[in-house]
Every structure is written in C-alpha cells, then in structure tokens.
Amino acid sequence: MPSAALALPPILREGDRLNSEEFLRRWEAMPELKRAELIAGVVFMPSPVSRIHSNVHIRLSTWLGTYMDTTPGCEGGVEGTWMMTNESVPQPDVALRILPDFGGQSQDFGTYSAGAPELVLEVSGSSTSRDLGAKLLLYQSVGVREYLTILLDPRQVIWRQLVRGKYRDIKPDADGLLRSRIFPGLWLDPDAVWDPQKSLRTALEKGLASPEHDAFIRKLQSRRRR
C-alpha cells in the first residue's frame, strides 16, 4: 500500500485573515519565507527594500546592538517574530527588551518572544502607512513603551513614549539629541541618521558614559532573579 501524502497547510498569502496559531502553522511550513507579519488578523508579506532603507537599518541595528552589549540584562533582535496577541504577530525591524529575569515586561514563547518589548524601531519606506497606522495602534495597545520610527520620505525621526496608554513624542533636548526615557544612556543624534559623515556612536558613547546609564545597570542587576 502506498503511503498517504503528507498534507501541508495552505501557503501564506497577502491579505489572508488568520489567527496567530494558524499564521505560525502556515509560516513554519514555508522555511523559504523569511518575512511575514500578522497585524490585526491580516497577513502582510514583504515588499522590496531600497538601498537607503537597508543602509539606515544596519546602522541603527548596530547602534542598538552596541547599547545591548554594554547593558547587561537587555536583549535586542533584528526582524524577530513577536507573539503579541491572538491576532497580531509582527516582525519589527529592530526590538530592544529588558529580559524577563531582569524585570522586563515580555516573555518567551517557545522559540519566539511574546508580549511587548520595551522598545520597537521601524524603518519606514514602502511600509509607512502600516508603521504609522495599524502597527502604531498595535504597539500602543500592547504596551510597547517606546516606538521609534525612521521615515525615509520625507526624512524624519519620530521617537514616541507611552504615557497613560497613549504615545507622546519625545522632543530633542537643548543639544539636539534624543534620549530614551526607558533605556537611560540610549542617546541618538537625529542628524547622524542621515549624514554619512557623522557617527551614531558619538552620541551613544556619551550616553553610555553617563551616570544615568551606570545607575540603570545597577538597577537591572538588583532586579535579577537568582
């Protein structure tokens, strides 16, 4: 008797309406597919990525990665899948979280992260309407405490903080730098995002040398589960 053929789940398609369980079941059966998102029950597939998008993405990933490496108890990720709700499984460009063992608000769900990271960064080109629409509402509702969007056209850096359930813009200080309220020492020069003659490390290194960053590290260590 010939063996019965293994029945594979349907492939993911743009616009499919699914819950998170079915979304992951279909995606995990498509190992060649590296990017897909479920936002408010609707599947979104990847679009082409421009050169400037790719360049800005890697520079900001390095910026956040440097902060992570010098701040024990924090963990970053690039294009990781987040189990946020039963209808939303986004894949942020970059996320930074405080690890659960250090008092962070997110959890682990098998091989994925679950809940809400403390900070999400999205580089917005072709995805601007989604990043400033459905994703913003999602991140706000699940409690992402800071949301940093880098708009490519027109060029703009918007850093938002969750205050009483609503996002409010973080304004640059007198020196022109943006400073995280959740991750002390995470400082950003908005001009350096666009100017290749400037380094994102300059402002960040000042932040990492600040007393606020030292105090944050001590605070994280005091929260660590033994």
C-alpha positions in Angstrom: 0.0 0.0 0.0 1.5 3.4 -1.0 1.9 5.8 2.0 -0.5 8.7 2.1 1.0 12.0 1.0 1.7 14.4 3.9 -0.9 17.2 3.8 0.8 20.5 4.1 -1.1 23.6 5.3 -2.1 26.3 2.8 0.6 28.8 1.9 0.5 32.3 3.3 -0.8 35.0 1.1 -1.1 38.7 1.4 -4.5 39.6 2.8 -5.3 36.3 4.4 -7.3 36.6 7.6 -5.9 34.3 10.3 -5.4 34.0 14.0 -1.8 33.7 15.4 -1.8 29.9 15.7 -2.8 29.3 12.1 -0.5 32.1 10.9 2.5 30.4 12.5 1.4 26.9 11.4 1.4 28.0 7.8 4.6 30.1 8.1 6.6 27.3 9.8 5.7 25.0 6.8 7.4 27.6 4.4 11.1 27.6 5.5 12.0 29.6 2.4 9.9 32.6 3.6 11.8 34.8 5.9 9.5 37.8 6.4 5.7 37.9 7.1 3.5 39.7 9.6 0.1 39.3 11.0 -1.4 42.6 12.1 -5.0 42.7 13.5 -5.7 39.4 11.9 -4.5 40.3 8.4 -1.4 38.8 6.7 1.2 41.2 5.3 4.0 40.0 3.0 7.4 41.6 2.5 8.0 44.3 -0.1 11.3 45.3 -1.9 13.8 47.0 0.4 15.6 50.1 -1.0 19.3 50.8 -0.6 18.8 53.7 1.8 16.4 51.5 3.8 19.0 48.8 4.1 21.7 51.3 5.0 19.7 53.0 7.7 18.5 49.7 9.1 22.0 48.3 9.6 23.4 51.5 11.1 20.5 51.7 13.7 20.8 48.0 14.4 24.4 48.5 15.2 23.6 51.4 17.4 21.0 49.4 19.4 23.3 46.4 19.4 26.1 48.4 21.0 23.8 49.6 23.7 22.7 46.0 24.3 26.3 44.8 24.6 27.1 47.4 27.2 23.9 47.0 29.2 23.6 43.5 30.9 20.0 42.5 31.2 18.9 43.9 27.9 18.4 41.9 24.7 18.0 43.2 21.1 16.8 41.5 18.0 16.5 42.2 14.2 13.4 41.1 12.3 12.3 38.8 15.1 8.8 37.4 15.3 6.8 38.6 18.2 3.7 36.8 19.6 1.8 40.0 20.7 -1.8 39.0 20.6 -4.0 36.2 19.2 -4.4 38.3 16.0 -1.1 40.1 15.8 2.3 38.6 15.1 4.5 41.4 13.9 8.2 41.3 12.8 9.7 44.6 13.9 12.8 45.8 12.1 14.6 46.0 15.5 13.4 45.5 19.0 15.1 46.0 22.4 13.8 44.5 25.6 14.7 44.1 29.2 15.0 40.4 29.8 12.3 38.7 31.9 14.8 37.7 34.5 15.8 41.3 34.9 12.3 42.6 35.4 11.3 43.1 31.8 7.7 43.0 30.6 8.0 40.5 27.8 8.1 36.7 27.9 9.4 33.8 25.9 7.0 31.6 23.8 9.0 28.6 22.6 11.5 29.9 20.1 9.7 33.2 19.8 9.3 36.3 22.0 5.9 37.2 23.4 4.1 40.2 24.8 5.7 43.6 24.2 9.3 44.6 24.1 10.2 47.9 25.8 11.3 49.5 22.5 10.5 48.9 18.8 12.2 50.6 15.9 10.8 50.6 12.4 12.5 51.9 9.3 9.6 53.2 7.2 9.7 53.4 3.4 7.1 51.4 1.5 5.6 50.3 4.8 5.0 53.9 6.2 1.2 53.7 6.1 1.3 50.4 8.1 4.0 51.6 10.5 2.2 54.8 11.3 -1.3 53.2 11.2 -2.0 49.6 12.2 1.4 48.9 13.8 1.4 52.1 15.8 -2.0 51.2 17.2 -0.9 47.7 17.9 2.3 48.7 19.7 0.4 51.3 21.7 -2.4 48.8 22.7 0.0 46.0 23.8 2.3 48.3 25.8 5.4 48.8 23.8 6.9 51.6 25.9 8.8 53.4 23.2 8.3 53.4 19.5 11.0 54.8 17.2 10.1 55.3 13.5 12.6 56.4 10.9 10.7 57.9 7.9 12.7 57.8 4.7 10.5 60.1 2.6 10.3 62.8 3.9 13.3 62.2 6.2 12.1 62.3 9.8 13.0 60.6 13.1 10.0 60.2 15.5 10.5 58.8 19.0 7.4 58.2 21.0 6.9 57.3 24.6 3.8 55.5 26.0 2.2 57.8 28.6 -1.0 56.7 30.2 -1.8 54.4 27.3 -1.1 56.9 24.5 2.0 57.7 22.6 3.6 61.1 23.0 6.6 62.4 21.0 9.9 62.7 22.8 11.5 66.0 21.9 15.2 66.6 21.4 17.0 68.2 24.3 18.8 71.5 24.0 21.9 69.8 22.5 19.7 68.3 19.7 19.9 64.8 21.0 17.0 62.4 21.6 17.2 60.4 24.8 15.3 57.3 25.7 13.2 57.5 28.8 13.1 53.7 29.3 16.8 52.9 28.5 19.0 55.5 30.2 22.1 56.2 28.1 20.4 55.4 24.8 21.1 58.7 23.1 20.5 59.4 19.4 21.7 62.3 17.2 18.9 62.5 14.6 21.2 64.3 12.1 23.6 61.4 12.2 20.9 59.0 10.9 21.2 60.7 7.5 24.7 62.2 7.4 27.3 59.6 6.5 30.0 62.0 7.8 28.5 61.6 11.3 28.6 58.6 13.5 25.8 57.3 15.6 28.4 56.2 18.1 29.3 59.7 19.1 26.1 60.5 21.0 25.7 56.9 22.1 29.1 56.8 23.7 28.3 59.9 25.7 25.1 58.3 26.9 26.9 55.1 27.9 29.4 57.1 29.9 26.6 59.0 31.8 25.8 58.5 35.5 22.2 57.6 34.4 23.4 54.6 32.4 25.6 53.4 35.3 22.6 53.7 37.6 20.4 51.7 35.2 22.9 48.8 35.1 22.9 48.7 38.9 19.1 48.8 38.9 18.9 45.9 36.4 21.3 43.8 38.4 19.3 44.4 41.6 16.2 43.0 39.9 17.9 39.9 38.5 16.3 36.6 39.5 18.8 34.3 41.3 
